[in-house]
Amino acid sequence: MQVKRLADAQRYDAPKHFDMRSLRLQGLEASAADFAWVGLSHFLPGGGAEMDAGALGKIYVVLDGEVTIDLGDGATHVLGKLDSCFIPAGEARAIRNAGNIVATMLVVMPSPKATA
């Protein structure tokens, strides 16, 4: 078993994100997990991510606050505490924290090594 303490988690910069800080909890450089990686994202009020369609699917789990997910087809979904969603590979999405408190979200994605 490989334990990762939050105090030891390293920050990473997610492309096309703004007013957001993220920590790698598992996978990639954080642990030997080779099938997926897990990140912890903190979105400041007004923070988010630009519209983008990733090459890999992803799961979002909101731990606190609310995030609004805008999809490329015009649909909008507000996720609150313990709400989650799966966004398939190639589906465009934007993220925004429209509230006045920090929104915290887990991100789970397949490891690029596992999909190669």
N, C-alpha and C positions, 0 to 999 in steps of 0.2 A: 504494500500500500504506500502511496505517496501523498503526504499531507501538504497542503499549501495554506499557510496562515495568511489572513488578510493583511497583516502587518508586513508580510514579505512579498506581497503581490506587486508586480511592476506595472507602471503606467505604459500605455501604448497610445499612439495617435491614430485614430480611425480616419481614413480619407473622406473628404467631403462632409465632415461633421464640424459643428461650431458650438461654442459655449457648452462644451461637454468634456468630461474627463472620464477616462476608462482605465480599468485595471484588468490584466490577464490573470484569471484564477486557475485555469487548467489548460493543458494542451500547448502546442507550438513550443515556445521557449520556456513556458511555465512548468511543464511536467512532461512525463513520458507518454501521456495519453496520445494515441496515434489515430484515433477515429473521429475525434471532435475537439473543439476548443470552446472554452467558456469565458466570457468577459462580463465585467460589471461596469455599467455605464451610468454616470450621473449627469443628467441634463439640467443645466441652470434654467430659470425662467427665461423663455425666449430662445432657448437653445434647440438644436435639432440636427438633422442631416438633410442634405440636398436630395432632390429626386434622382434616383439612380437604380439601375437594375443590376444586381450582382450575379456573378456566374454560378454561385452556390446558394442553395436554400438556407434559410435561417429561422430560428425560433426566438421570439422575444417573450420574456416574462416580466411584467411590471411588478416591482416589489414595493414601491411607494410612489405616491403622486399619480399623475396622469400623463399619458403621451397620446398625441394624435398622429395616426398613420394615414397619410394621403397616398392613394394608389394612383398609378399612371392612367387608369381608366376613369378617374374622377371620383371614385368612391372614397369615403372618409370614415375612419373608425377611431373612436376614443377608447383607449384601454386604461382601466383603473387598477388599483391594487389587486394583485394575483390574477389579473386577466392575462391571457397569452394569445399569441398568434403564430402561425407558420407562414412564411413568405417563400414561395417556390423560387428556384433559380430562374432568372430572366424576368421576374415580375418587378416592375418599377415601383418604388416607394419613397416617400419623404417622411421624416419624423419631425415633430415639433412639440415642445413643452409650452402649451398656451397658458399654463397656470402660473401662480406666484410662489410655488414652493419647488424645491428640487425634485425631479422625477428620477427614480432609480430603477434600472432595468437590467436583467440578465440577458445575455446574448449567447445563443448556442449555435455553433456552425460546424459543419463537417471539416475535418482537417484536409487541407489541400493534398496532403500525402495520401489520404485514404481514397481520394477521388481520382488519383493519377493512374 
